[in-house]
């Protein structure tokens, strides 16, 4: 690249209107990365300064192809939409939304040469921990334990340069 490597990455944030997604989009933009936020069509969302917004259904392959193209990384903060904040509230999104979206997303990322994917989940938070599958519980135990020296540390991922 003429002029040397760039000091930022192009980041696509899925689920940017949710609690974690808002933080991720804001923090990435504050660190100088170019951020595109993908949010549901009717969800109220005021993007942080420097964040571009795309609206659409994350399950539509054509939309994902369009928004993934040209990005260096994708951060998925997708979650299930419910009628209220209660874990037992009526589910408004398909129960398999995240798994379907990620399956489709990884295929599209591969097609476009996008190699960085970070997925966050609330699985294992609070009382949901015992409802998580045994592999998820094991991952939580291995990755979240501060005394585990072999646990991967992703805290500095957004601060790294491409």
C-alpha positions, 0 to 999 in steps of 0.5 A: 500500500502506498504511504505505508500500512494504515493505522486503523481497521474497517470494522462491521458491528452487528447488533450495534443498537443493543447494550454491548453493540453500542459500546463496541461501536463507540469504543472502536470509533473512539480508537480511530477505526472506521465503523459500520453499524448494522441495526434492525430496520425499525430499531431506534439508533443514534450512532456515535460520531464517526459510525456509519449506519446500515439498516436491515435484517441480518438474516438476508444474505444479500445485505450481509454480502453488501455490508461485509464487503470491504471490511477487515473485521466483524464483531457480532453483538447479536442477541435475541429480541424480546418484548421486554428486558425479562429473560422470560419475556415473549421472544420476538426474533427467531430462537435460532437467529444468532446461529443462523446469522453466524453460519451465513456470516462466516460463509460470506466472510470467507467469500470476501476474505474477511478473516477477523470475527469476534462474537460476544454472547450473554450465554452463561450470564447470571442464571442462564449459566446452567441452561447453557450447553456443556461445551458453552459452560466449559468455554466460559469456565476456561476463558473467563477464569483470570487465574488460567494462564492459557486462556486467550486474552482478547482485551487488546484486539481493537487497539491493535493495528491492522 
